[in-house]
């Protein structure tokens, strides 16, 4: 019984290479970027996009690679567009793919 109580009351073992929780570095706020990238002008983005084999998006000077389109996604999007178009056919509405 005393051995079990000793295990419960003692601190958990830590490796010398792994800091104890209270010694670990504080976590960064979610809004803190891990690194800064220089912002690009619209002209720089357009030149990069012309030479690149993959597509990118440009927002407020930041350039990010876009995900590739998958055939399954295109089928789902096409079916949705067709279904909405059929539903709005007799209405004063139009389904516009974006």
C-alpha positions in Angstrom: 0.0 0.0 0.0 2.8 2.4 0.8 4.5 1.7 -2.5 1.3 2.7 -4.5 0.9 5.9 -2.4 4.6 6.7 -3.1 4.0 6.4 -6.9 1.0 8.6 -6.8 2.6 11.3 -4.7 5.9 11.4 -6.6 6.5 13.5 -9.7 6.3 11.8 -13.0 9.8 11.0 -14.4 11.2 13.3 -17.0 14.0 12.8 -19.4 16.8 15.4 -19.3 16.1 16.2 -22.9 12.4 16.9 -22.4 11.6 19.9 -20.2 9.1 19.7 -17.4 5.8 21.4 -18.3 6.5 24.4 -16.1 10.0 24.8 -17.8 8.6 24.5 -21.4 8.6 27.6 -23.5 5.3 29.5 -23.5 3.2 28.9 -26.6 2.8 31.6 -29.2 -0.5 33.4 -29.7 -2.5 32.0 -32.7 -2.1 35.3 -34.5 1.7 35.4 -34.3 3.2 34.4 -37.7 6.0 31.9 -37.5 7.9 33.8 -40.2 7.3 36.9 -42.3 7.3 36.8 -46.0 7.8 40.0 -48.0 4.6 41.2 -49.6 4.4 41.3 -53.4 2.9 43.8 -55.7 0.2 42.8 -58.1 2.7 43.1 -61.0 5.1 40.8 -59.2 2.3 38.3 -58.5 1.2 38.3 -62.2 4.8 37.7 -63.3 5.1 34.8 -60.9 1.8 33.4 -62.0 2.8 33.5 -65.7 5.9 31.4 -65.0 4.5 29.0 -62.5 3.1 25.6 -63.3 0.7 25.8 -60.4 -2.0 28.4 -59.7 -1.8 30.8 -56.8 -4.1 33.2 -55.1 -3.2 36.8 -54.3 -4.6 38.6 -51.3 -3.3 41.8 -49.8 0.3 41.2 -51.0 0.4 37.6 -49.9 0.7 34.8 -52.5 -0.5 31.3 -51.6 -0.6 28.1 -53.7 -4.1 27.0 -54.5 -5.2 23.3 -54.1 -5.5 21.4 -57.3 -9.0 20.6 -58.6 -9.9 16.9 -58.2 -12.2 15.1 -60.7 -14.6 14.1 -57.8 -14.9 17.8 -56.8 -15.8 18.7 -60.4 -18.5 16.1 -60.5 -20.0 17.2 -57.3 -19.9 20.9 -58.3 -21.4 20.1 -61.7 -24.2 18.1 -60.2 -25.0 20.9 -57.7 -25.0 23.5 -60.5 -27.3 21.4 -62.7 -29.6 20.7 -59.8 -29.9 24.4 -58.8 -30.3 25.4 -62.5 -33.2 22.9 -62.9 -34.8 24.2 -59.7 -34.6 27.8 -60.7 -35.6 27.2 -64.3 -39.2 28.5 -63.9 -38.3 31.2 -61.4 -36.8 34.6 -61.8 -33.4 33.3 -60.5 -30.2 32.0 -62.1 -27.6 29.7 -60.8 -24.1 31.1 -61.5 -21.0 29.0 -60.8 -18.3 30.8 -59.0 
